[in-house]
Amino acid sequence: MPTPKKSPRWSDIKAALDGCDRNGLIGLLRDLYEASETNRRFLHARYAPSAGVLEDYRRRVSEAVAPDPFSRQPVRLRDATAAITEYRRATGDVAGCVDLMLEFVEAGTAQTADVGGGDDAYFSALERRVREVMRALGDLADSQRAAAIDRLIQLGQYGDQIGWGYGDFLLEIAAKLQKPQSVQGICQSATRSNKHG
């Protein structure tokens, strides 16, 4: 009976790459670049960052979370989450990731307030993103933190327009962030958890 073939792993690829010279690695990256739009986006974000790169990710997140209602496109929360993860891996840019998570929440919240819809899973995804932003506040520069807090507080304007407990959640977050001592506590807590996590 033949032994089943095991699937290649990253360690197998890494071992093969160890034998490549500089030209071989550049050729490989060129092939990967030409192979897919996702690879091109990732390599642009990693090696040729610009404001346009973040804007492209922001557009992708917004279109996935809140597609044009007349386009008949479905909501694709996984695609939006994948775009944020891809950006994080490509750049390590915490402020950019916070911006994308806020775009996720703002687009979804505004669309829900405008045209309705959503279910428990949808609102849970929005709440998770808000909580991720809250945890990241301590990692931002002061001006970036202030801008993120302003955006979170602005979300509170939708509190009375959305059910499922999500509106109440937004009002609670906005109220908490309007108290300077709460913001300081959130940032200190996030910093401690990041050091030990």
FENFENPE-V305842 format. One record per helix or strand. SS is the DSSP state (helix for helix, strand for strand). FROM is the first residue (numbers start at 1). TO is the last residue. Records with the same first field share a line. If there is no record, write none. Layout:
# FENFENPE-V305842
SS=FROM-TO / FROM-TO
This chain:
# FENFENPE-V305842
helix=10-17 / 22-35 / 37-47 / 51-65 / 69-71 / 77-91 / 94-115 / 120-139 / 142-158 / 166-177 / 180-196
